[in-house]
Amino acid sequence: MKSTLISLAAASALALSLSACNKERSAEADTGTATAKVSTDAPPAAVPDAQLQQQAQQAATAASTPVDGSGPVSTTTAVAPTAPAKK
């Protein structure tokens, strides 16, 4: 019983400390034809600033690429559709 209470108290303290540290962070990227802003509440240990900036750059690049794929840069690769399984 004592160990359960100690574990519960430790878990509560950890949850409070994590929630107190959560600040929204954001990154913005501009490709000239599109601007993207991404944000997260995750701590830097889970999502480093470099990854956040990379995601913003990828989002801006994707937004500036024409839908028909004729743009100069394509950062995403489309997966070919699979045929439905035969019964």
C-alpha positions as CSV (number, residue, x, y, z in Angstrom):
1,M,0.0,0.0,0.0
2,K,2.8,2.4,0.9
3,S,4.6,1.7,-2.4
4,T,1.5,2.3,-4.3
5,L,1.0,5.7,-2.7
6,I,4.7,6.6,-3.3
7,S,4.4,5.6,-6.9
8,L,1.2,7.6,-7.3
9,A,2.8,10.7,-5.7
10,A,5.9,10.3,-8.0
11,A,3.7,10.0,-11.1
12,S,1.7,13.1,-10.1
13,A,4.8,15.1,-9.5
14,L,6.2,14.1,-12.8
15,A,2.9,15.0,-14.6
16,L,2.8,18.4,-13.0
17,S,6.5,19.1,-13.8
18,L,5.9,18.1,-17.5
19,S,2.8,20.1,-17.8
20,A,4.5,23.1,-16.4
21,C,7.3,22.9,-19.0
22,N,5.0,22.6,-22.0
23,K,5.3,25.8,-24.0
24,E,4.1,26.1,-27.5
25,R,7.1,26.4,-29.9
26,S,6.9,27.2,-33.6
27,A,8.9,27.5,-36.7
28,E,8.2,29.3,-39.9
29,A,9.6,28.8,-43.5
30,D,9.2,30.8,-46.6
31,T,9.9,29.5,-50.1
32,G,9.0,32.7,-51.9
33,T,5.7,31.3,-53.2
34,A,4.5,29.8,-49.9
35,T,4.9,30.3,-46.2
36,A,4.3,27.6,-43.6
37,K,4.2,27.8,-39.8
38,V,4.3,24.7,-37.7
39,S,3.9,24.6,-33.9
40,T,4.0,22.0,-31.1
41,D,3.5,21.7,-27.4
42,A,6.0,18.8,-27.2
43,P,9.2,19.5,-25.2
44,P,12.4,20.0,-27.1
45,A,13.6,16.6,-26.0
46,A,10.8,15.0,-28.0
47,V,10.8,17.4,-31.0
48,P,14.1,19.3,-31.4
49,D,14.1,22.8,-32.9
50,A,15.9,21.5,-36.0
51,Q,13.2,19.0,-36.6
52,L,10.5,21.6,-36.1
53,Q,12.3,23.9,-38.7
54,Q,12.7,21.0,-41.1
55,Q,8.9,20.3,-40.9
56,A,8.1,23.9,-41.6
57,Q,10.4,23.9,-44.6
58,Q,8.8,20.7,-45.9
59,A,5.4,22.1,-45.5
60,A,6.2,25.3,-47.3
61,T,7.8,23.3,-50.1
62,A,4.8,21.1,-50.4
63,A,2.5,24.1,-50.5
64,S,4.5,25.8,-53.2
65,T,4.5,22.7,-55.5
66,P,1.6,22.7,-58.0
67,V,-0.9,20.0,-57.5
68,D,-0.1,18.4,-60.9
69,G,3.5,17.9,-59.8
70,S,5.0,20.2,-62.4
71,G,6.8,22.3,-59.8
72,P,10.6,22.5,-59.6
73,V,10.8,20.7,-56.2
74,S,9.0,17.7,-55.0
75,T,9.8,16.5,-51.5
76,T,7.1,13.9,-51.2
77,T,6.9,10.6,-53.0
78,A,3.5,9.3,-53.8
79,V,2.9,5.6,-53.1
80,A,1.3,3.7,-56.0
81,P,-2.2,2.5,-55.1
82,T,-2.6,-1.2,-54.4
83,A,-5.3,-3.3,-56.0
84,P,-8.1,-4.4,-53.6
85,A,-7.6,-7.9,-52.3
86,K,-9.6,-10.6,-54.2
87,K,-12.1,-12.5,-52.2
